[in-house]
């Protein structure tokens, strides 16, 4: 399977999307808050899915409490072609 991409459109790679997520004020505020008081934020592996003539980027964000054995899924970040969207866990699209 070959995906032909437009040369006129800039398509971000996974590291660029990750940097944009880090710069988002809403998510950085949540990450700072969650990373305190015995909790640790764990970021899942970003999935890059080809859809039509672009990509869908999906990244789970977990919260690991110091006393818990399993991390809790807190948010799923999803966006296409550079648009970042913070979605709650109960996102109907996923």
Protein Blocks (a to p, Z undefined) as FASTA:
>chain_A
ZZdddfkbccddfklmmmmmmmpmklmmmmmmmmgghiacdddddddddehjbccddddd
ddddfkbmbdcdfbdcddeehiacdddfklmkZZ
